[in-house]
Amino acid sequence: MKIIVNGEPIETETPTLEALLVKLGKGDAKVATSLNETFVPNTRRAEQCLKDGDRVEIVAPRQGG
């Protein structure tokens, strides 16, 4: 399926948001996620299924100013 991650199209077969984070190397990272512009808490990522055309945003905190 084709989805958009942080504005970039990717092809993936990962079934859930949690699996996508693992595939992208962010499985243990402290990040915020949204799916189709709706916040998804980390406790719900494993049950959040992905489908063709979904838009995922992954945001990591940054230090500095």
Phi and psi in radians as a Rosetta constraint file:
Dihedral C 1 N 2 CA 2 C 2 CIRCULARHARMONIC -1.859 0.35
Dihedral N 2 CA 2 C 2 N 3 CIRCULARHARMONIC 2.234 0.35
Dihedral C 2 N 3 CA 3 C 3 CIRCULARHARMONIC -2.300 0.35
Dihedral N 3 CA 3 C 3 N 4 CIRCULARHARMONIC 2.961 0.35
Dihedral C 3 N 4 CA 4 C 4 CIRCULARHARMONIC -1.959 0.35
Dihedral N 4 CA 4 C 4 N 5 CIRCULARHARMONIC 2.179 0.35
Dihedral C 4 N 5 CA 5 C 5 CIRCULARHARMONIC -2.084 0.35
Dihedral N 5 CA 5 C 5 N 6 CIRCULARHARMONIC 2.029 0.35
Dihedral C 5 N 6 CA 6 C 6 CIRCULARHARMONIC 0.879 0.35
Dihedral N 6 CA 6 C 6 N 7 CIRCULARHARMONIC 0.754 0.35
Dihedral C 6 N 7 CA 7 C 7 CIRCULARHARMONIC 1.469 0.35
Dihedral N 7 CA 7 C 7 N 8 CIRCULARHARMONIC -0.066 0.35
Dihedral C 7 N 8 CA 8 C 8 CIRCULARHARMONIC -1.926 0.35
Dihedral N 8 CA 8 C 8 N 9 CIRCULARHARMONIC 2.256 0.35
Dihedral C 8 N 9 CA 9 C 9 CIRCULARHARMONIC -1.252 0.35
Dihedral N 9 CA 9 C 9 N 10 CIRCULARHARMONIC 2.397 0.35
Dihedral C 9 N 10 CA 10 C 10 CIRCULARHARMONIC -2.390 0.35
Dihedral N 10 CA 10 C 10 N 11 CIRCULARHARMONIC 2.778 0.35
Dihedral C 10 N 11 CA 11 C 11 CIRCULARHARMONIC -1.870 0.35
Dihedral N 11 CA 11 C 11 N 12 CIRCULARHARMONIC 2.238 0.35
Dihedral C 11 N 12 CA 12 C 12 CIRCULARHARMONIC -2.627 0.35
Dihedral N 12 CA 12 C 12 N 13 CIRCULARHARMONIC 2.739 0.35
Dihedral C 12 N 13 CA 13 C 13 CIRCULARHARMONIC -2.060 0.35
Dihedral N 13 CA 13 C 13 N 14 CIRCULARHARMONIC 0.203 0.35
Dihedral C 13 N 14 CA 14 C 14 CIRCULARHARMONIC -1.179 0.35
Dihedral N 14 CA 14 C 14 N 15 CIRCULARHARMONIC 2.309 0.35
Dihedral C 14 N 15 CA 15 C 15 CIRCULARHARMONIC -1.420 0.35
Dihedral N 15 CA 15 C 15 N 16 CIRCULARHARMONIC -0.422 0.35
Dihedral C 15 N 16 CA 16 C 16 CIRCULARHARMONIC -2.308 0.35
Dihedral N 16 CA 16 C 16 N 17 CIRCULARHARMONIC 2.889 0.35
Dihedral C 16 N 17 CA 17 C 17 CIRCULARHARMONIC -1.105 0.35
Dihedral N 17 CA 17 C 17 N 18 CIRCULARHARMONIC -0.699 0.35
Dihedral C 17 N 18 CA 18 C 18 CIRCULARHARMONIC -1.073 0.35
Dihedral N 18 CA 18 C 18 N 19 CIRCULARHARMONIC -0.774 0.35
Dihedral C 18 N 19 CA 19 C 19 CIRCULARHARMONIC -1.108 0.35
Dihedral N 19 CA 19 C 19 N 20 CIRCULARHARMONIC -0.631 0.35
Dihedral C 19 N 20 CA 20 C 20 CIRCULARHARMONIC -1.120 0.35
Dihedral N 20 CA 20 C 20 N 21 CIRCULARHARMONIC -0.777 0.35
Dihedral C 20 N 21 CA 21 C 21 CIRCULARHARMONIC -1.044 0.35
Dihedral N 21 CA 21 C 21 N 22 CIRCULARHARMONIC -0.733 0.35
Dihedral C 21 N 22 CA 22 C 22 CIRCULARHARMONIC -1.090 0.35
Dihedral N 22 CA 22 C 22 N 23 CIRCULARHARMONIC -0.804 0.35
Dihedral C 22 N 23 CA 23 C 23 CIRCULARHARMONIC -1.068 0.35
Dihedral N 23 CA 23 C 23 N 24 CIRCULARHARMONIC -0.608 0.35
Dihedral C 23 N 24 CA 24 C 24 CIRCULARHARMONIC -1.496 0.35
Dihedral N 24 CA 24 C 24 N 25 CIRCULARHARMONIC 0.059 0.35
Dihedral C 24 N 25 CA 25 C 25 CIRCULARHARMONIC 1.393 0.35
Dihedral N 25 CA 25 C 25 N 26 CIRCULARHARMONIC 0.337 0.35
Dihedral C 25 N 26 CA 26 C 26 CIRCULARHARMONIC -2.051 0.35
Dihedral N 26 CA 26 C 26 N 27 CIRCULARHARMONIC 0.374 0.35
Dihedral C 26 N 27 CA 27 C 27 CIRCULARHARMONIC -1.071 0.35
Dihedral N 27 CA 27 C 27 N 28 CIRCULARHARMONIC -0.637 0.35
Dihedral C 27 N 28 CA 28 C 28 CIRCULARHARMONIC -1.813 0.35
Dihedral N 28 CA 28 C 28 N 29 CIRCULARHARMONIC 0.024 0.35
Dihedral C 28 N 29 CA 29 C 29 CIRCULARHARMONIC -1.336 0.35
Dihedral N 29 CA 29 C 29 N 30 CIRCULARHARMONIC 2.621 0.35
Dihedral C 29 N 30 CA 30 C 30 CIRCULARHARMONIC -1.461 0.35
Dihedral N 30 CA 30 C 30 N 31 CIRCULARHARMONIC 1.735 0.35
Dihedral C 30 N 31 CA 31 C 31 CIRCULARHARMONIC -2.341 0.35
Dihedral N 31 CA 31 C 31 N 32 CIRCULARHARMONIC 2.780 0.35
Dihedral C 31 N 32 CA 32 C 32 CIRCULARHARMONIC -1.811 0.35
Dihedral N 32 CA 32 C 32 N 33 CIRCULARHARMONIC 2.540 0.35
Dihedral C 32 N 33 CA 33 C 33 CIRCULARHARMONIC -2.291 0.35
Dihedral N 33 CA 33 C 33 N 34 CIRCULARHARMONIC 2.607 0.35
Dihedral C 33 N 34 CA 34 C 34 CIRCULARHARMONIC -2.402 0.35
Dihedral N 34 CA 34 C 34 N 35 CIRCULARHARMONIC 2.631 0.35
Dihedral C 34 N 35 CA 35 C 35 CIRCULARHARMONIC -2.220 0.35
Dihedral N 35 CA 35 C 35 N 36 CIRCULARHARMONIC 2.067 0.35
Dihedral C 35 N 36 CA 36 C 36 CIRCULARHARMONIC 0.916 0.35
Dihedral N 36 CA 36 C 36 N 37 CIRCULARHARMONIC 0.794 0.35
Dihedral C 36 N 37 CA 37 C 37 CIRCULARHARMONIC 1.202 0.35
Dihedral N 37 CA 37 C 37 N 38 CIRCULARHARMONIC 0.339 0.35
Dihedral C 37 N 38 CA 38 C 38 CIRCULARHARMONIC -2.097 0.35
Dihedral N 38 CA 38 C 38 N 39 CIRCULARHARMONIC 2.183 0.35
Dihedral C 38 N 39 CA 39 C 39 CIRCULARHARMONIC -1.009 0.35
Dihedral N 39 CA 39 C 39 N 40 CIRCULARHARMONIC 2.379 0.35
Dihedral C 39 N 40 CA 40 C 40 CIRCULARHARMONIC -2.113 0.35
Dihedral N 40 CA 40 C 40 N 41 CIRCULARHARMONIC 1.928 0.35
Dihedral C 40 N 41 CA 41 C 41 CIRCULARHARMONIC -1.169 0.35
Dihedral N 41 CA 41 C 41 N 42 CIRCULARHARMONIC 2.710 0.35
Dihedral C 41 N 42 CA 42 C 42 CIRCULARHARMONIC -1.061 0.35
Dihedral N 42 CA 42 C 42 N 43 CIRCULARHARMONIC -0.434 0.35
Dihedral C 42 N 43 CA 43 C 43 CIRCULARHARMONIC -1.265 0.35
Dihedral N 43 CA 43 C 43 N 44 CIRCULARHARMONIC -0.216 0.35
Dihedral C 43 N 44 CA 44 C 44 CIRCULARHARMONIC -1.969 0.35
Dihedral N 44 CA 44 C 44 N 45 CIRCULARHARMONIC 0.006 0.35
Dihedral C 44 N 45 CA 45 C 45 CIRCULARHARMONIC -1.115 0.35
Dihedral N 45 CA 45 C 45 N 46 CIRCULARHARMONIC -0.634 0.35
Dihedral C 45 N 46 CA 46 C 46 CIRCULARHARMONIC -1.167 0.35
Dihedral N 46 CA 46 C 46 N 47 CIRCULARHARMONIC -0.484 0.35
Dihedral C 46 N 47 CA 47 C 47 CIRCULARHARMONIC -1.723 0.35
Dihedral N 47 CA 47 C 47 N 48 CIRCULARHARMONIC -0.074 0.35
Dihedral C 47 N 48 CA 48 C 48 CIRCULARHARMONIC -1.493 0.35
Dihedral N 48 CA 48 C 48 N 49 CIRCULARHARMONIC 1.764 0.35
Dihedral C 48 N 49 CA 49 C 49 CIRCULARHARMONIC -1.300 0.35
Dihedral N 49 CA 49 C 49 N 50 CIRCULARHARMONIC 2.567 0.35
Dihedral C 49 N 50 CA 50 C 50 CIRCULARHARMONIC -1.795 0.35
Dihedral N 50 CA 50 C 50 N 51 CIRCULARHARMONIC 2.609 0.35
Dihedral C 50 N 51 CA 51 C 51 CIRCULARHARMONIC -2.441 0.35
Dihedral N 51 CA 51 C 51 N 52 CIRCULARHARMONIC 2.843 0.35
Dihedral C 51 N 52 CA 52 C 52 CIRCULARHARMONIC -0.912 0.35
Dihedral N 52 CA 52 C 52 N 53 CIRCULARHARMONIC 2.301 0.35
Dihedral C 52 N 53 CA 53 C 53 CIRCULARHARMONIC 1.579 0.35
Dihedral N 53 CA 53 C 53 N 54 CIRCULARHARMONIC -0.064 0.35
Dihedral C 53 N 54 CA 54 C 54 CIRCULARHARMONIC -1.101 0.35
Dihedral N 54 CA 54 C 54 N 55 CIRCULARHARMONIC 2.650 0.35
Dihedral C 54 N 55 CA 55 C 55 CIRCULARHARMONIC -2.014 0.35
Dihedral N 55 CA 55 C 55 N 56 CIRCULARHARMONIC 2.058 0.35
Dihedral C 55 N 56 CA 56 C 56 CIRCULARHARMONIC -1.965 0.35
Dihedral N 56 CA 56 C 56 N 57 CIRCULARHARMONIC 2.363 0.35
Dihedral C 56 N 57 CA 57 C 57 CIRCULARHARMONIC -2.076 0.35
Dihedral N 57 CA 57 C 57 N 58 CIRCULARHARMONIC 2.324 0.35
Dihedral C 57 N 58 CA 58 C 58 CIRCULARHARMONIC -2.173 0.35
Dihedral N 58 CA 58 C 58 N 59 CIRCULARHARMONIC 2.089 0.35
Dihedral C 58 N 59 CA 59 C 59 CIRCULARHARMONIC -2.160 0.35
Dihedral N 59 CA 59 C 59 N 60 CIRCULARHARMONIC 2.224 0.35
Dihedral C 59 N 60 CA 60 C 60 CIRCULARHARMONIC -1.888 0.35
Dihedral N 60 CA 60 C 60 N 61 CIRCULARHARMONIC 2.487 0.35
Dihedral C 60 N 61 CA 61 C 61 CIRCULARHARMONIC -1.172 0.35
Dihedral N 61 CA 61 C 61 N 62 CIRCULARHARMONIC 2.607 0.35
Dihedral C 61 N 62 CA 62 C 62 CIRCULARHARMONIC -2.302 0.35
Dihedral N 62 CA 62 C 62 N 63 CIRCULARHARMONIC 2.568 0.35
Dihedral C 62 N 63 CA 63 C 63 CIRCULARHARMONIC -1.696 0.35
Dihedral N 63 CA 63 C 63 N 64 CIRCULARHARMONIC 2.780 0.35
Dihedral C 63 N 64 CA 64 C 64 CIRCULARHARMONIC 2.051 0.35
Dihedral N 64 CA 64 C 64 N 65 CIRCULARHARMONIC -3.078 0.35
